[in-house]
Amino acid sequence: NAYDINTILLATPLPRESTLLSCLRPLRYAGVRVMDFISLHEELDQSIPVDHINDEWLMHASMNSSRLHVRKIKRMVDVAVSLLGLLLTAPLSVLVAIAVRLDSPGPVVFRQRRSGLDGGPYTLFKFRTMRQDAEQDTGAVWAGRNDPRVTRTGRFLRTTRLDEIPQLLNVLRGDMSLVGPRPERPEFIEQLRKSIPFYEERLLVPPGITGWAQVMYPYAASIEAARFKLQYDIYY
């Protein structure tokens, strides 16, 4: 009371030592807010520092989740919005399809295997933005920011996000949601899960056309960037 304290910040997760807890408990009863580093990071940056959480923290977070209830409402919104989106973008999709076909040989719609909810595989649809033989000599590789494999039309489609329109079909089919972590390729997930703690947690929700990580950190083409984006995916 003498110092008018309203918040206490702890440099570590909330400790279990009885001596320290017995000191903090009366302050908490008196209305003083007690925050650890993870809670502070979450509040200020709206992300979760993956190097500072553990199984206990994730278990506690999952106990406060209303995931099933939210998913039912979210699915109804996904179906309604994806149907409307497909109808409204139909004329534009025809123009995009013509532009893709005229720019380079190959299919208009690109199909690729991705990992969805709980890691289940599905086929992702996009308007093709790269050459047809983009990975013929390299196998699965991340696309670079100025990737030479991207066609002229493809560069415009990527900048405007028009290449994502066919993913509304994935949303309608239930493979994806409008909002969620971006779907990753199984080959990359296997690599990333070995390098980044709790990377597979992002598979607990359906992947999305856009997501919190995409808003906060739009581009990732490395393990370090994927680690950074995971902080926002776990927050979501």
C-alpha positions, 0 to 999 in steps of 0.5 A: 500500500505504501508504494501503491503497487498494482502489478508484480512482474516475475522474470520466470514462469510462476514458481512453485516454491512455497515460500515465494508463493506464500508471499505473493498470495496475499498480494494477489488477494489484495488485488495486485496483478502477478504476471510472469514473462510469458504473460507480459510478452503475450500482452505486449507483443500478442505472441508466445515466446516458444523458447520460454514455454513448456508442456505444463504451460501448454496444458494449462492453456488448453484447459482454458480453451473452448475449442469445440464451441468455437470451431462449430461457429467458425465452420458455419462462417467459413461455409457462408463466406467461402460460398459468397467469395466464390460467387463474387470472384467468379468473373475475376477468376476467369480473367486470372485463369486466362492470364496464367494460361497465356503467360506460361505453359502448364495447368491453370490451377496448381495442386500441392500436398499440404498438412491440415488439421492434426497433420492430415494430408490434403490437396491445396489449390492455388492459381499457378504462379511458377513455371511448371517444372519449378522443382524438377531439379531441386525437389521441395524448397522454400520459395524466395522473395524474388524467386526466379521461378515465378512467372510475370503473371505469378508475381502480380498474383502473389503481390495481390494475393489473387493466387489464393482465390481457389483456396476458397474451395479448400475452405468449402470442403473443410480442408481449411478455414478462412483464418488459421496458421498457413498450411505447410508441406509435410516435407517441411513440417518434418524438418521444422519439428526437429528444429523448433520446439512445439512446432506441431502445436500449430496443427491443432487447428485447421490451416487458414487462407490468412492468419495472425502470423501472416498479419504480423510477419508476412514472409517466412522462408527459413527455419528462423523465420518459421520459429518467429512466426510460430510465436504468433500461431501459438498465440492464435 
